[in-house]
Amino acid sequence: MFKALHADSITLYLINEENLAEVRARFQGFPDSDSMLKELEQSYAPRFKEGDRTKYGCYSMLENELAGLSLLGVSSWKDRRGYTGADTLWHMRGRGVAPRSKSDVSRKT
């Protein structure tokens, strides 16, 4: 399983049970921390169904600065259906983080 994906100035780091507490700590201290932490728990934390992982959430870094969250979700492993999502910290919006990170996550197999 991958731990990180890198494309130009964006790096996506996979969120897993081992680093979830560290990721929570990274999102402290921003004006939108509460909403980002809520999204982290609801949408980006690892989820499993019948033993298969269905949510591959990542925290995104633009160069060396925390930028937000990106997601590759699996609706059905059998039918090979999925979806993507992204949430960007307010101060990082407008820099192309979400569109670039979503396309990079969704292209990996």
Secondary structure, DSSP 8 states (H G I E B T S, - for coil): --SEEEETTEEEEE--TTTHHHHHHHTTTSTTHHHHHHHIIIIIS-EEETTEEEEEEEEEEETTEEEEEEEEEEEETTTTEEEEEEEE-GGGTTSSHHHHHHHHHHH--
